[in-house]
């Protein structure tokens, strides 16, 4: 790890002022002159491996941004520095947004959840073996050097929204649930404040795979707002992975349904993780379920629409081939929607057994 300056910020204004006033992004995020840090569960690993090499680290972990509180209109505000563990166990999260609690608890390990912050979770770098190995080329790490993953070890990587430059996947479980809930991210910079719809926070690789988000270098996440509609009675988070814990998703699904008295679908939300550079949603797929019975056939049609354009990578039939993820994702979407249809949260806020599951692919 190269040397760096450490600045423990006393308030948000000091933290923002310590960042370079620069364009939307640096030509390579690896060489950004400064980075915010809170829990450090991702950034420190990247710095140790020289994947990212900031000259200054601005610590925002002690800023008074750890509150979790109701907001006008029935929603909930999650502070950026609130720990993932505290968020998942908060009574209002358990009561109103059980899918979010389930997603957080499905991620990482208890030790990491105790350190990781909500804002930091949103800013995790996308995952790829080649990105983390500085001895091999990687367009995400060094734009223009190539993407060996496309024909190499792609088993864990994307099947949707890829480009010739990158097939990395977004690793967060929490973000998949936030995408389905249509959360809003509030950020502050030297030029003021702005709200970002969650669908617009992360980006697909396109021709600039080194950019994971639409944030400017000097924008600080302050809090995340959840809408009043939390789908508490009919939501689920399903995560499929290689082992039962401490593993990234091969495919994950956050599914939520609003059902009428007859059991017909008013509204559906589906977000898929482990398949793209960002949590994957398609409003057209969700619209297919509106005013329909909540059946496996309807869910299958939505899954087919959601996965339109999916394509595998890696040598066909080889150890890095990820084409199996297309069918795995289709089945996972159907099953998660069935879980959402049938599953409920108890009034005490305890997660039912159907809300978090691990299934061998």
VEXDREN-2710 file (C-alpha; in Angstrom, 1 decimal):
% VEXDREN-2710
k/r/px/py/pz
1/UNK/0.0/0.0/0.0
2/UNK/1.4/3.4/-0.9
3/UNK/1.4/6.2/1.6
4/UNK/-1.5/8.6/2.0
5/UNK/-2.7/11.5/4.1
6/UNK/-5.4/10.9/6.6
7/UNK/-8.0/13.5/7.5
8/UNK/-10.7/12.8/10.1
9/UNK/-13.4/15.2/9.2
10/UNK/-15.3/17.0/11.9
11/UNK/-18.3/17.9/9.9
12/UNK/-19.7/17.4/6.4
13/UNK/-18.5/20.8/5.2
14/UNK/-14.9/20.0/6.1
15/UNK/-15.1/16.6/4.5
16/UNK/-16.4/18.0/1.2
17/UNK/-13.9/20.8/1.2
18/UNK/-11.1/18.3/1.5
19/UNK/-12.0/16.7/-1.8
20/UNK/-10.7/17.9/-5.1
21/UNK/-13.1/20.1/-7.0
22/UNK/-12.9/18.2/-10.3
23/UNK/-15.1/17.1/-13.2
24/UNK/-17.6/14.3/-12.7
25/UNK/-14.9/11.7/-12.6
26/UNK/-11.2/11.3/-12.9
27/UNK/-9.9/9.4/-16.0
28/UNK/-9.1/6.5/-13.7
29/UNK/-10.8/5.9/-10.3
30/UNK/-7.7/4.0/-9.3
31/UNK/-5.7/7.3/-9.2
32/UNK/-8.4/9.5/-7.7
33/UNK/-6.5/12.0/-5.5
34/UNK/-8.9/11.6/-2.5
35/UNK/-11.6/9.2/-1.3
36/UNK/-14.1/9.3/1.5
37/UNK/-13.9/6.4/4.0
38/UNK/-16.2/5.3/6.8
39/UNK/-16.2/1.6/7.7
40/UNK/-13.5/0.9/5.1
41/UNK/-14.6/-2.7/4.5
42/UNK/-14.1/-2.3/0.7
43/UNK/-11.7/0.6/0.2
44/UNK/-9.0/-0.7/2.5
45/UNK/-8.9/-4.0/0.7
46/UNK/-8.6/-2.1/-2.6
47/UNK/-5.8/0.1/-1.3
48/UNK/-3.9/-2.9/0.1
49/UNK/-3.9/-4.5/-3.3
50/UNK/-3.0/-1.2/-5.1
51/UNK/-6.3/-1.4/-7.0
52/UNK/-7.1/2.1/-5.7
53/UNK/-4.4/4.5/-4.7
54/UNK/-5.8/7.7/-3.2
55/UNK/-3.3/10.3/-1.9
56/UNK/-5.7/11.4/0.7
57/UNK/-8.4/9.6/2.7
58/UNK/-11.1/11.7/4.3
59/UNK/-12.7/9.9/7.3
60/UNK/-16.5/10.6/7.5
61/UNK/-17.2/7.8/9.9
62/UNK/-17.7/10.1/12.9
63/UNK/-20.0/12.5/11.2
64/UNK/-23.5/12.7/12.8
65/UNK/-25.1/10.8/10.0
66/UNK/-26.0/7.6/11.7
67/UNK/-29.7/8.3/12.5
68/UNK/-32.6/6.1/11.3
69/UNK/-35.8/8.0/11.6
70/UNK/-39.3/8.4/10.1
71/UNK/-40.0/11.2/7.7
72/UNK/-43.1/13.1/6.7
73/UNK/-45.3/11.1/4.4
74/UNK/-44.6/7.7/6.1
75/UNK/-41.1/6.9/4.7
76/UNK/-37.9/6.3/6.5
77/UNK/-34.5/8.1/6.4
78/UNK/-31.4/5.9/6.8
79/UNK/-28.2/7.8/7.7
80/UNK/-25.2/7.3/5.5
81/UNK/-22.9/6.3/8.4
82/UNK/-25.4/4.0/10.1
83/UNK/-23.9/0.5/10.3
84/UNK/-25.5/-2.2/8.1
85/UNK/-26.1/-4.3/11.2
86/UNK/-27.9/-1.5/13.0
87/UNK/-30.0/-0.8/10.0
88/UNK/-31.0/-4.5/9.5
89/UNK/-32.0/-4.8/13.2
90/UNK/-33.8/-1.4/13.5
91/UNK/-37.4/-2.0/14.6
92/UNK/-38.8/0.3/11.9
93/UNK/-36.8/-1.4/9.1
94/UNK/-38.0/-4.8/10.3
95/UNK/-41.6/-3.6/10.6
96/UNK/-41.9/-1.7/7.3
97/UNK/-39.1/-2.9/5.0
98/UNK/-38.4/-6.6/5.9
99/UNK/-37.0/-7.2/2.4
100/UNK/-34.3/-4.7/3.1
101/UNK/-33.4/-6.3/6.4
102/UNK/-33.3/-9.7/4.8
103/UNK/-31.0/-8.5/2.0
104/UNK/-28.6/-6.8/4.5
105/UNK/-28.4/-10.0/6.7
106/UNK/-27.8/-12.1/3.6
107/UNK/-24.6/-10.1/2.8
108/UNK/-21.0/-10.5/4.0
109/UNK/-20.5/-11.6/7.6
110/UNK/-21.6/-10.3/11.0
111/UNK/-18.2/-8.7/11.6
112/UNK/-18.3/-6.9/8.3
113/UNK/-22.0/-5.8/8.8
114/UNK/-20.9/-4.3/12.1
115/UNK/-18.4/-2.1/10.4
116/UNK/-19.9/-1.4/7.0
117/UNK/-22.0/1.7/6.6
118/UNK/-25.1/2.4/4.5
119/UNK/-23.3/5.0/2.3
120/UNK/-20.3/2.8/1.9
121/UNK/-22.4/-0.2/0.9
122/UNK/-23.7/1.9/-2.1
123/UNK/-20.2/2.7/-3.2
124/UNK/-18.7/-0.8/-3.3
125/UNK/-16.7/-1.3/-6.4
126/UNK/-18.0/-3.8/-8.8
127/UNK/-16.5/-7.3/-8.5
128/UNK/-14.3/-9.2/-10.9
129/UNK/-11.2/-11.4/-10.4
130/UNK/-9.3/-9.5/-13.0
131/UNK/-10.1/-6.1/-11.5
132/UNK/-8.6/-7.2/-8.2
133/UNK/-5.4/-8.6/-9.8
134/UNK/-3.1/-5.8/-10.7
135/UNK/-0.9/-8.2/-12.6
136/UNK/-3.4/-8.6/-15.4
137/UNK/-5.1/-6.1/-17.7
138/UNK/-8.5/-4.6/-16.7
139/UNK/-10.4/-1.8/-18.4
140/UNK/-12.1/-0.9/-15.1
141/UNK/-8.7/-0.5/-13.3
142/UNK/-6.8/0.9/-16.3
143/UNK/-9.1/2.0/-19.2
144/UNK/-8.0/0.8/-22.6
145/UNK/-6.0/-2.2/-21.4
146/UNK/-8.7/-4.8/-22.2
147/UNK/-11.1/-7.2/-20.6
148/UNK/-9.7/-10.7/-20.2
149/UNK/-12.9/-11.7/-18.3
150/UNK/-15.0/-11.9/-21.4
151/UNK/-13.3/-15.0/-22.6
152/UNK/-11.8/-16.1/-19.3
153/UNK/-13.1/-16.8/-15.7
154/UNK/-16.6/-15.2/-16.1
155/UNK/-18.6/-17.6/-13.9
156/UNK/-19.4/-14.9/-11.3
157/UNK/-19.8/-12.1/-13.8
158/UNK/-22.6/-10.3/-15.7
159/UNK/-25.1/-11.6/-18.2
160/UNK/-27.0/-8.3/-18.7
161/UNK/-26.0/-4.7/-19.6
162/UNK/-22.4/-5.7/-20.4
163/UNK/-20.2/-3.9/-22.9
164/UNK/-17.1/-4.9/-24.9
165/UNK/-15.1/-3.1/-22.2
166/UNK/-16.5/-4.8/-19.0
167/UNK/-18.6/-7.6/-17.6
168/UNK/-18.1/-7.0/-13.9
169/UNK/-21.1/-7.3/-11.4
170/UNK/-22.2/-5.1/-8.6
171/UNK/-21.7/-7.0/-5.4
172/UNK/-24.2/-5.5/-2.9
173/UNK/-27.2/-7.3/-1.5
174/UNK/-28.5/-4.2/0.2
175/UNK/-28.6/-2.3/-3.1
176/UNK/-30.8/-4.9/-4.8
177/UNK/-33.5/-4.3/-2.2
178/UNK/-33.1/-0.5/-2.3
179/UNK/-33.5/-0.7/-6.1
180/UNK/-36.8/-2.6/-5.7
181/UNK/-38.0/-0.2/-3.0
182/UNK/-37.1/2.8/-5.3
183/UNK/-35.1/4.5/-2.6
184/UNK/-33.7/8.0/-3.1
185/UNK/-30.1/9.0/-2.3
186/UNK/-29.4/12.4/-0.9
187/UNK/-25.9/13.9/-1.5
188/UNK/-24.1/17.1/-0.8
189/UNK/-21.2/18.8/-2.6
190/UNK/-19.7/22.3/-2.7
191/UNK/-22.3/23.4/-5.2
192/UNK/-25.3/22.3/-3.1
193/UNK/-27.5/19.3/-2.5
194/UNK/-29.4/16.9/-4.8
195/UNK/-31.5/13.8/-4.7
196/UNK/-30.7/10.9/-6.9
197/UNK/-33.3/8.2/-7.7
198/UNK/-31.7/4.9/-6.9
199/UNK/-32.0/3.7/-10.5
200/UNK/-29.8/6.6/-11.5
201/UNK/-27.1/6.1/-8.9
202/UNK/-25.2/3.2/-10.4
203/UNK/-24.4/2.9/-14.1
204/UNK/-23.7/0.3/-16.7
205/UNK/-20.1/0.0/-18.0
206/UNK/-20.6/1.3/-21.6
207/UNK/-17.3/2.8/-22.8
208/UNK/-16.3/4.0/-19.3
209/UNK/-16.1/0.9/-17.1
210/UNK/-13.9/2.7/-14.5
211/UNK/-17.0/4.6/-13.4
212/UNK/-19.4/2.7/-11.1
213/UNK/-21.7/5.5/-10.1
214/UNK/-23.0/8.9/-11.4
215/UNK/-21.5/10.7/-8.3
216/UNK/-19.0/13.5/-8.7
217/UNK/-15.7/13.1/-6.8
218/UNK/-16.7/15.6/-4.1
219/UNK/-20.3/14.5/-3.6
220/UNK/-20.9/13.0/-0.1
221/UNK/-23.8/10.7/0.6
222/UNK/-25.8/12.1/3.5
223/UNK/-28.7/9.7/3.8
224/UNK/-31.0/7.3/1.9
225/UNK/-34.8/7.8/1.9
226/UNK/-37.2/5.0/1.7
227/UNK/-40.8/5.6/0.4
228/UNK/-43.8/4.9/2.5
229/UNK/-44.7/1.8/0.5
230/UNK/-42.4/-0.9/1.9
231/UNK/-44.3/-4.0/0.7
232/UNK/-44.1/-5.4/4.3
233/UNK/-46.6/-8.2/3.9
234/UNK/-45.5/-9.5/0.5
235/UNK/-41.8/-9.2/-0.2
236/UNK/-38.8/-11.5/-0.2
237/UNK/-35.1/-11.6/-0.8
238/UNK/-33.7/-14.7/-2.4
239/UNK/-29.9/-15.2/-2.7
240/UNK/-28.3/-18.1/-4.6
241/UNK/-24.6/-18.6/-4.0
242/UNK/-21.9/-21.3/-3.9
243/UNK/-21.9/-21.6/-0.1
244/UNK/-24.3/-20.8/2.7
245/UNK/-22.6/-17.7/4.0
246/UNK/-20.0/-15.0/3.3
247/UNK/-20.3/-15.4/-0.5
248/UNK/-21.4/-13.1/-3.3
249/UNK/-24.6/-13.9/-5.1
250/UNK/-24.5/-15.8/-8.3
251/UNK/-28.0/-14.5/-8.6
252/UNK/-30.2/-12.6/-6.1
253/UNK/-33.7/-11.3/-6.4
254/UNK/-35.6/-8.7/-4.4
255/UNK/-39.3/-9.2/-5.1
256/UNK/-42.3/-7.2/-3.8
257/UNK/-46.0/-7.4/-4.5
258/UNK/-48.9/-5.2/-3.7
259/UNK/-52.0/-7.5/-3.8
260/UNK/-55.7/-6.6/-3.7
261/UNK/-58.3/-8.4/-1.5
262/UNK/-58.8/-11.0/-4.2
263/UNK/-55.0/-11.7/-4.4
264/UNK/-54.5/-10.0/-7.8
265/UNK/-51.4/-7.9/-8.3
266/UNK/-51.7/-4.2/-8.1
267/UNK/-48.0/-3.4/-8.3
268/UNK/-44.9/-5.5/-8.6
269/UNK/-41.2/-4.7/-8.1
270/UNK/-38.4/-7.0/-9.1
271/UNK/-34.7/-6.2/-8.8
272/UNK/-32.0/-8.8/-9.6
273/UNK/-28.4/-8.8/-8.3
274/UNK/-25.3/-10.7/-9.4
275/UNK/-26.2/-10.3/-13.1
276/UNK/-25.1/-6.8/-14.1
277/UNK/-22.9/-3.8/-13.3
278/UNK/-25.8/-2.4/-11.2
279/UNK/-29.0/-3.9/-9.6
280/UNK/-31.1/-4.9/-12.6
281/UNK/-34.7/-3.7/-13.1
282/UNK/-37.0/-3.5/-16.0
283/UNK/-40.3/-1.6/-15.4
284/UNK/-41.8/-3.2/-18.5
285/UNK/-41.4/-6.7/-16.9
286/UNK/-43.1/-5.4/-13.7
287/UNK/-45.9/-3.9/-15.8
288/UNK/-46.7/-7.3/-17.2
289/UNK/-47.8/-8.4/-13.8
290/UNK/-50.2/-5.5/-13.1
291/UNK/-53.9/-6.6/-12.7
292/UNK/-53.0/-10.3/-13.0
293/UNK/-53.3/-13.3/-10.7
294/UNK/-50.1/-14.0/-8.8
295/UNK/-49.4/-17.3/-10.6
296/UNK/-46.2/-19.1/-11.6
297/UNK/-47.1/-18.6/-15.3
298/UNK/-47.4/-14.8/-14.9
299/UNK/-44.1/-14.7/-12.9
300/UNK/-42.4/-16.7/-15.6
301/UNK/-43.5/-14.2/-18.3
302/UNK/-42.1/-11.4/-16.2
303/UNK/-38.9/-13.3/-15.8
304/UNK/-38.5/-13.8/-19.5
305/UNK/-39.0/-10.1/-20.2
306/UNK/-36.6/-9.1/-17.4
307/UNK/-33.9/-11.3/-18.9
308/UNK/-34.3/-10.3/-22.5
309/UNK/-30.9/-9.7/-24.0
310/UNK/-29.0/-11.8/-21.4
311/UNK/-25.9/-13.4/-22.8
312/UNK/-23.2/-15.6/-21.3
313/UNK/-19.4/-15.1/-21.3
314/UNK/-16.4/-17.3/-20.8
315/UNK/-15.3/-20.3/-22.9
316/UNK/-18.5/-22.4/-23.4
317/UNK/-18.5/-25.5/-21.2
318/UNK/-15.3/-24.3/-19.4
319/UNK/-14.9/-23.5/-15.7
320/UNK/-15.5/-19.8/-16.4
321/UNK/-18.7/-20.2/-18.4
322/UNK/-21.5/-18.2/-16.9
323/UNK/-24.3/-19.1/-19.3
324/UNK/-26.0/-21.2/-16.6
325/UNK/-26.8/-18.0/-14.8
326/UNK/-29.5/-17.1/-17.4
327/UNK/-31.7/-20.1/-16.5
328/UNK/-30.7/-19.8/-12.8
329/UNK/-31.9/-16.2/-12.8
330/UNK/-35.2/-17.1/-14.5
331/UNK/-36.0/-19.7/-11.9
332/UNK/-34.9/-17.4/-9.1
333/UNK/-37.2/-14.6/-10.2
334/UNK/-40.2/-16.9/-10.3
335/UNK/-39.4/-18.4/-6.9
336/UNK/-38.8/-15.0/-5.3
337/UNK/-42.1/-13.8/-6.6
338/UNK/-43.8/-16.9/-5.2
339/UNK/-42.1/-16.3/-1.9
340/UNK/-43.3/-12.7/-1.9
341/UNK/-46.8/-13.8/-2.7
342/UNK/-46.9/-16.3/0.2
343/UNK/-44.6/-14.8/2.7
344/UNK/-45.5/-12.4/5.6
345/UNK/-43.6/-10.7/8.4
346/UNK/-44.8/-11.4/12.0
347/UNK/-46.0/-8.4/14.0
348/UNK/-43.1/-8.8/16.3
349/UNK/-40.7/-8.0/13.4
350/UNK/-39.1/-11.4/13.3
351/UNK/-38.0/-12.5/9.8
352/UNK/-39.9/-15.6/8.6
353/UNK/-38.0/-18.6/7.3
354/UNK/-39.1/-17.8/3.8
355/UNK/-37.5/-14.4/3.6
356/UNK/-33.8/-15.4/3.4
357/UNK/-32.8/-18.6/1.6
358/UNK/-29.7/-20.1/0.1
359/UNK/-30.1/-22.7/-2.6
360/UNK/-27.4/-24.7/-4.3
361/UNK/-27.3/-23.6/-8.0
END
